Amino acid sequence: MKIAFFLNRFPMLSQTFVLNQITGLIDRGHEVDIYAIRPENDTKMHADVTKYNLLNRTHYFRDIPSNKLLRGVTVVSLLIKNYYRKPTSLLKFLRFSRYGKISVVKILCAIEAFPAKGAYDIVQCHFGPNGILAVILRNIGVIEGKIVTTFHGYDISSYIKKNGDDVYKNLFGEGDIFLPISERWKNTLIEMGCDERKIFVHRMGIDTSKFLCSPRNHKENGKVRLLTICRLVEKKGVRYAVRAVAKVLGRYPNLEYKIAGDGPLKIQLEDLIKELNIQDNVKILGWKNQEEIVELLKDTDILIAPSITGTDGEQEGIPVALMEALAQGLPVLSTQHSGIPELIQDGESGFLVREGDVDALAERLEFFLVHPEIWSKMGRAGREHVEKYYNIDTLNDRLAGLYQELLAGKLS
């Protein structure tokens, strides 16, 4: 099959789930091209990006200037260029009376980015807004192929809150199939009016072979090593974990808490750590690639993922960091957020508490510290669950199978 991946940014350290799909489909003999609205600013990247030579497969949209005058110049330039390269598509584009929430400039940039004949079997869109754009591009003849849209988190939470419940109306009607990453998001799509027959829950997964299951056993009087892996944004809830650790440190000074990630809230979190006077125990490490994450997990006893719903309504899907920790045999502490309860069985592979509840996080963390004998049992249960439901090899086989069934007309 010839497959186009339509993404917001590429390559992103925090989106190994997309990378795993791309490399998995290439390994299965499929031809894959990548279209991204913009590159990621961080120069660090996962080794597979180089191993599979993915940057040479990637096409980026032109930058859209924020200055109105420069934006106008860009529009004129794109109109002229696209007229000579794709006159039919441009004329169809000009006949469209409305484009919903997708800007005219973005559509013109997309027309420019795709080849003269963007013929694919499958156009795999990650995140709903890219599905909307793909439908427009197919309607005006820029691309061909079945449009498959995967819904993750913000695109089915804060994006809807901002743009209205009918923002995906055209996509639901014209898109071919939809792959929410959790049962929760499947139910949301149905509530929004999407045809249930077009919906197939398809979870993001990890390469479990990269993670050696090593259930933890705490050594008496030794350090207990805590870890959070995430982008430092509101929905990750890191400030609640920092406060919970501060509450417990008074009684358990041997705690060591590392936060692997970066983002817009980094300075605020550093200030909070200083305010709580816990700099000796809590460190922000910055971005880490896949190989570095594996090494960090080997030296960790408990993973914390304190996800919350943002003030703008943004939610997560199911954090990949949780899957990786479970695969490594770690017990985990997380929240009753979005699809996380579909991954973590409360009391079996970890503990779940209410979102934003510092006291509950501290109480469950202290329970872990008082009862280290449960760590290994939880770790084995978590590994078993991830191998059964979140193994990327199994999931990529299923994804390729869904594509083939769609092309054969068996899913409509």
C-alpha positions as CSV (number, residue, x, y, z in Angstrom):
1,M,0.0,0.0,0.0
2,K,1.0,3.6,-0.6
3,I,0.3,5.6,2.6
4,A,0.5,9.3,3.5
5,F,0.8,10.3,7.1
6,F,-0.7,13.7,7.8
7,L,0.7,15.3,11.0
8,N,1.0,18.5,12.9
9,R,4.7,18.3,13.6
10,F,7.4,15.8,12.8
11,P,9.6,14.4,14.4
12,M,8.3,14.9,17.9
13,L,10.0,13.3,20.9
14,S,6.7,13.2,22.7
15,Q,4.9,11.3,19.9
16,T,6.7,7.9,19.7
17,F,3.2,6.5,19.0
18,V,3.2,8.1,15.5
19,L,6.9,7.1,14.9
20,N,6.1,3.4,15.8
21,Q,3.2,3.3,13.3
22,I,5.3,4.7,10.5
23,T,8.3,2.4,11.0
24,G,6.0,-0.6,11.6
25,L,4.3,0.0,8.2
26,I,7.6,0.5,6.5
27,D,8.8,-2.8,8.0
28,R,5.7,-4.5,6.6
29,G,6.7,-3.4,3.1
30,H,4.4,-0.4,2.6
31,E,5.5,2.9,1.0
32,V,5.1,5.7,3.4
33,D,5.3,9.5,2.9
34,I,5.0,12.1,5.7
35,Y,3.3,15.5,5.5
36,A,3.8,17.8,8.5
37,I,2.5,21.3,9.0
38,R,5.8,22.2,10.6
39,P,9.1,20.6,11.9
40,E,9.7,20.2,15.6
41,N,12.1,22.8,16.9
42,D,14.1,20.4,19.2
43,T,17.2,19.1,17.5
44,K,17.1,15.9,19.5
45,M,15.3,13.0,17.9
46,H,14.7,9.3,18.2
47,A,17.2,7.0,16.6
48,D,14.6,5.5,14.3
49,V,14.1,8.8,12.5
50,T,17.7,8.4,11.2
51,K,17.6,4.7,10.9
52,Y,14.6,4.8,8.5
53,N,15.8,8.0,6.8
54,L,12.4,9.5,7.6
55,L,13.4,13.2,7.1
56,N,13.9,12.4,3.4
57,R,10.3,11.1,3.3
58,T,8.9,14.2,5.0
59,H,7.3,17.2,3.3
60,Y,6.7,20.4,5.3
61,F,4.2,23.2,4.8
62,R,5.5,26.6,4.2
63,D,5.6,28.8,7.3
64,I,2.6,31.2,7.7
65,P,3.8,34.7,8.7
66,S,2.0,36.3,11.6
67,N,2.4,39.8,10.1
68,K,-0.8,40.6,8.0
69,L,1.2,42.2,5.2
70,L,3.6,39.3,4.9
71,R,0.6,36.9,5.1
72,G,-1.0,38.7,2.2
73,V,2.2,38.4,0.1
74,T,2.4,34.7,1.0
75,V,-1.2,34.2,-0.2
76,V,-0.5,35.9,-3.6
77,S,2.7,33.8,-3.9
78,L,0.9,30.6,-3.2
79,L,-1.9,31.4,-5.6
80,I,0.5,32.0,-8.4
81,K,2.7,29.0,-7.7
82,N,-0.3,26.7,-7.3
83,Y,-1.9,28.0,-10.5
84,Y,1.0,26.8,-12.5
85,R,1.5,23.5,-10.6
86,K,-2.1,22.5,-9.9
87,P,-4.5,24.7,-11.9
88,T,-7.5,22.4,-11.6
89,S,-7.2,22.0,-7.8
90,L,-6.7,25.8,-7.4
91,L,-9.8,26.6,-9.4
92,K,-11.8,24.1,-7.4
93,F,-10.4,25.7,-4.2
94,L,-11.5,29.1,-5.3
95,R,-15.1,27.9,-5.9
96,F,-15.4,26.7,-2.3
97,S,-17.5,29.2,-0.3
98,R,-16.5,28.0,3.1
99,Y,-13.8,26.0,4.8
100,G,-15.0,25.8,8.4
101,K,-12.2,26.3,10.9
102,I,-9.4,25.6,8.4
103,S,-7.7,28.8,7.2
104,V,-7.4,29.6,3.5
105,V,-3.7,30.1,3.9
106,K,-3.3,26.6,5.5
107,I,-5.2,25.1,2.6
108,L,-2.9,26.9,0.1
109,C,0.2,25.7,1.9
110,A,-1.2,22.1,1.8
111,I,-1.8,22.3,-1.9
112,E,1.8,23.4,-2.4
113,A,3.2,20.7,-0.1
114,F,1.6,17.7,-1.8
115,P,3.0,16.5,-5.1
116,A,1.4,17.2,-8.5
117,K,-0.7,14.0,-8.1
118,G,-1.0,13.0,-4.5
119,A,-2.3,9.5,-5.2
120,Y,-2.3,7.3,-2.1
121,D,-4.2,4.2,-1.0
122,I,-4.5,5.6,2.5
123,V,-4.2,9.1,4.0
124,Q,-3.6,8.5,7.7
125,C,-4.4,11.7,9.6
126,H,-3.3,12.0,13.2
127,F,-5.6,14.5,15.1
128,G,-9.0,15.5,13.9
129,P,-8.2,18.9,12.4
130,N,-5.8,17.2,9.9
131,G,-8.7,15.0,8.9
132,I,-10.8,18.1,8.2
133,L,-8.0,19.5,6.0
134,A,-7.5,16.1,4.2
135,V,-11.2,16.0,3.2
136,I,-10.9,19.5,1.7
137,L,-7.8,18.5,-0.2
138,R,-9.5,15.4,-1.6
139,N,-12.5,17.4,-2.6
140,I,-10.4,19.8,-4.7
141,G,-8.4,17.0,-6.2
142,V,-5.0,17.5,-4.4
143,I,-5.0,14.0,-2.9
144,E,-6.6,10.7,-3.6
145,G,-7.1,7.9,-1.2
146,K,-9.2,6.7,1.8
147,I,-9.0,9.1,4.7
148,V,-8.4,7.6,8.1
149,T,-8.5,9.9,11.1
150,T,-7.0,9.0,14.5
151,F,-8.3,11.0,17.5
152,H,-6.0,11.4,20.4
153,G,-6.8,14.0,23.0
154,Y,-6.9,17.8,22.5
155,D,-8.6,17.3,19.2
156,I,-11.6,15.7,20.9
157,S,-11.6,17.8,24.0
158,S,-10.4,21.5,24.0
159,Y,-10.7,21.8,20.2
160,I,-14.4,21.0,20.4
161,K,-14.9,23.3,23.3
162,K,-13.3,26.1,21.3
163,N,-14.9,25.4,17.9
164,G,-18.3,23.9,18.7
165,D,-19.9,20.4,18.7
166,D,-20.4,20.5,14.9
167,V,-16.7,21.2,14.0
168,Y,-16.3,17.6,12.7
169,K,-19.7,17.4,10.9
170,N,-18.2,17.4,7.4
171,L,-15.4,15.1,8.4
172,F,-17.8,12.6,9.9
173,G,-19.8,12.6,6.7
174,E,-16.9,12.4,4.2
175,G,-14.1,10.7,6.1
176,D,-13.8,6.9,5.6
177,I,-13.1,5.5,9.0
178,F,-12.2,6.9,12.5
179,L,-9.7,5.4,14.9
180,P,-10.1,6.8,18.5
181,I,-7.4,5.6,20.8
182,S,-9.7,4.7,23.6
183,E,-13.3,3.5,24.3
184,R,-13.9,6.9,26.0
185,W,-13.1,8.8,22.8
186,K,-15.2,6.3,20.8
187,N,-18.2,7.2,23.0
188,T,-17.5,10.9,22.5
189,L,-17.5,10.5,18.7
190,I,-20.8,8.7,18.8
191,E,-22.3,11.4,21.1
192,M,-21.1,14.0,18.5
193,G,-23.0,12.2,15.7
194,C,-20.3,10.1,14.1
195,D,-21.6,6.9,12.5
196,E,-20.7,4.1,14.9
197,R,-20.1,1.8,11.9
198,K,-17.1,3.9,10.9
199,I,-15.5,3.9,14.3
200,F,-12.8,1.3,15.3
201,V,-10.9,1.8,18.6
202,H,-7.2,1.5,17.7
203,R,-4.9,2.0,20.6
204,M,-1.4,3.5,20.4
205,G,1.3,1.0,21.4
206,I,4.9,0.5,22.2
207,D,7.7,-1.8,21.2
208,T,7.7,-4.0,24.3
209,S,10.9,-5.7,23.2
210,K,12.8,-2.5,24.1
211,F,11.8,-2.8,27.7
212,L,13.1,-5.5,29.9
213,C,10.6,-6.4,32.6
214,S,12.4,-6.1,35.9
215,P,9.9,-5.9,38.8
216,R,11.1,-3.6,41.6
217,N,12.1,-4.6,45.1
218,H,13.0,-1.8,47.4
219,K,16.2,-2.1,49.4
220,E,15.8,-1.1,53.0
221,N,17.2,2.4,53.7
222,G,17.9,2.9,50.0
223,K,16.6,5.7,47.7
224,V,13.2,5.4,46.2
225,R,13.4,6.8,42.7
226,L,10.4,8.5,41.2
227,L,10.0,9.5,37.5
228,T,7.6,11.5,35.4
229,I,8.0,11.6,31.6
230,C,6.0,14.3,29.7
231,R,5.8,17.6,28.0
232,L,5.6,20.3,30.6
233,V,2.1,21.6,29.9
234,E,-1.0,22.0,32.1
235,K,-2.8,18.8,31.2
236,K,0.2,16.7,32.5
237,G,-0.5,17.9,36.0
238,V,3.1,17.9,37.1
239,R,2.7,20.6,39.7
240,Y,0.4,18.3,41.6
241,A,3.0,15.6,41.7
242,V,5.7,18.1,42.8
243,R,3.5,19.2,45.7
244,A,2.6,15.6,46.7
245,V,6.3,14.7,46.7
246,A,7.0,17.7,48.9
247,K,4.4,16.5,51.4
248,V,5.9,13.1,51.6
249,L,9.6,14.2,51.8
250,G,9.3,15.2,55.4
251,R,8.8,11.6,56.4
252,Y,10.7,9.9,53.6
253,P,13.8,12.1,52.8
254,N,15.3,9.4,50.6
255,L,12.9,10.2,47.8
256,E,14.4,11.2,44.4
257,Y,12.0,12.6,41.8
258,K,13.1,13.2,38.2
259,I,11.0,14.9,35.6
260,A,12.0,14.1,32.0
261,G,10.6,16.7,29.7
262,D,10.4,20.3,28.6
263,G,7.7,22.8,27.7
264,P,6.1,26.1,28.4
265,L,5.6,25.4,32.1
266,K,9.3,24.6,32.8
267,I,10.1,27.9,34.5
268,Q,7.0,27.8,36.6
269,L,7.8,24.3,37.8
270,E,11.4,25.3,38.6
271,D,10.1,28.2,40.6
272,L,7.7,25.9,42.5
273,I,10.5,23.5,43.3
274,K,12.5,26.3,44.7
275,E,9.5,27.7,46.6
276,L,9.0,24.3,48.3
277,N,12.8,24.0,49.0
278,I,13.0,20.6,47.4
279,Q,15.7,21.3,44.8
280,D,18.0,18.6,46.2
281,N,15.3,15.9,45.7
282,V,13.4,17.1,42.6
283,K,15.1,17.7,39.2
284,I,13.9,18.6,35.7
285,L,16.0,16.8,33.2
286,G,14.8,18.3,29.9
287,W,13.8,16.3,26.8
288,K,15.0,12.7,26.5
289,N,14.9,10.5,23.4
290,Q,13.6,6.9,23.4
291,E,17.0,5.3,24.2
292,E,17.5,7.7,27.1
293,I,14.0,7.0,28.4
294,V,14.7,3.3,28.5
295,E,17.8,3.9,30.6
296,L,15.9,6.2,32.9
297,L,13.2,3.6,33.5
298,K,15.8,1.0,34.4
299,D,16.8,3.3,37.3
300,T,13.3,4.1,38.5
301,D,11.1,2.5,41.1
302,I,7.7,4.2,40.6
303,L,6.4,6.2,37.7
304,I,4.0,9.1,38.3
305,A,1.6,10.4,35.6
306,P,-0.6,13.0,37.3
307,S,-2.7,14.0,34.3
308,I,-5.6,16.5,34.6
309,T,-8.1,18.3,32.4
310,G,-6.8,21.7,31.4
311,T,-8.6,24.9,32.1
312,D,-9.3,25.1,28.4
313,G,-10.9,21.6,28.5
314,E,-7.8,19.8,27.0
315,Q,-7.4,16.2,27.9
316,E,-5.0,13.4,27.1
317,G,-5.5,10.1,25.4
318,I,-3.5,7.4,27.1
319,P,0.0,8.5,28.0
320,V,2.7,6.4,26.2
321,A,5.0,6.9,29.2
322,L,2.6,4.8,31.3
323,M,2.8,2.0,28.8
324,E,6.6,2.1,28.8
325,A,6.7,2.1,32.6
326,L,4.4,-0.9,32.8
327,A,6.4,-2.7,30.2
328,Q,9.5,-2.2,32.3
329,G,7.7,-3.7,35.3
330,L,7.2,-0.5,37.3
331,P,4.3,0.2,39.5
332,V,2.6,3.4,38.5
333,L,0.7,6.3,40.2
334,S,-1.8,8.1,37.9
335,T,-5.2,9.7,37.8
336,Q,-8.8,8.8,36.7
337,H,-8.3,10.9,33.6
338,S,-9.5,10.2,30.1
339,G,-8.5,6.7,28.9
340,I,-6.0,6.0,31.6
341,P,-8.4,3.7,33.5
342,E,-8.4,1.5,30.3
343,L,-4.7,1.0,30.8
344,I,-4.3,1.0,34.6
345,Q,-6.3,-1.4,36.7
346,D,-6.5,0.5,40.0
347,G,-4.9,-1.6,42.8
348,E,-3.5,-4.2,40.3
349,S,-0.9,-2.5,38.2
350,G,-0.9,0.8,40.0
351,F,-3.1,3.3,41.8
352,L,-5.4,5.9,40.3
353,V,-6.6,9.0,42.2
354,R,-8.8,12.0,41.4
355,E,-7.4,14.6,39.1
356,G,-5.6,17.4,40.8
357,D,-5.8,15.9,44.3
358,V,-2.4,16.5,45.9
359,D,-3.5,14.8,49.2
360,A,-4.6,11.6,47.4
361,L,-1.4,11.5,45.3
362,A,0.6,11.9,48.5
363,E,-1.4,9.2,50.3
364,R,-1.0,6.7,47.5
365,L,2.7,7.5,47.2
366,E,3.2,7.0,50.9
367,F,1.3,3.6,50.6
368,F,3.8,2.6,48.0
369,L,6.7,3.5,50.4
370,V,5.2,1.7,53.3
371,H,4.4,-1.5,51.3
372,P,7.3,-2.1,48.9
373,E,6.3,-5.8,48.8
374,I,3.5,-4.9,46.3
375,W,5.8,-3.3,43.7
376,S,6.9,-6.5,42.0
377,K,3.3,-8.0,41.8
378,M,2.0,-4.8,40.3
379,G,4.9,-4.6,37.9
380,R,4.2,-8.1,36.6
381,A,0.5,-7.4,36.2
382,G,1.3,-4.2,34.3
383,R,3.7,-5.9,31.9
384,E,1.2,-8.6,31.2
385,H,-1.5,-6.1,30.4
386,V,0.7,-4.0,28.0
387,E,1.9,-7.1,26.2
388,K,-1.7,-8.2,25.6
389,Y,-3.3,-4.9,24.6
390,Y,-0.6,-2.4,23.7
391,N,2.1,-4.3,21.8
392,I,3.0,-2.3,18.8
393,D,3.6,-5.3,16.5
394,T,0.2,-6.7,17.1
395,L,-1.4,-3.2,16.7
396,N,0.5,-2.5,13.5
397,D,-0.7,-5.8,12.0
398,R,-4.2,-4.9,12.9
399,L,-3.8,-1.4,11.5
400,A,-2.5,-2.7,8.1
401,G,-5.4,-5.2,8.2
402,L,-7.9,-2.3,8.7
403,Y,-6.5,-0.4,5.8
404,Q,-6.7,-3.5,3.5
405,E,-10.3,-4.2,4.6
406,L,-11.2,-0.6,3.9
407,L,-9.7,-0.7,0.5
408,A,-11.5,-3.9,-0.2
409,G,-14.8,-2.3,0.7
410,K,-15.4,-4.5,3.8
411,L,-15.7,-1.7,6.3
412,S,-18.4,0.4,4.7
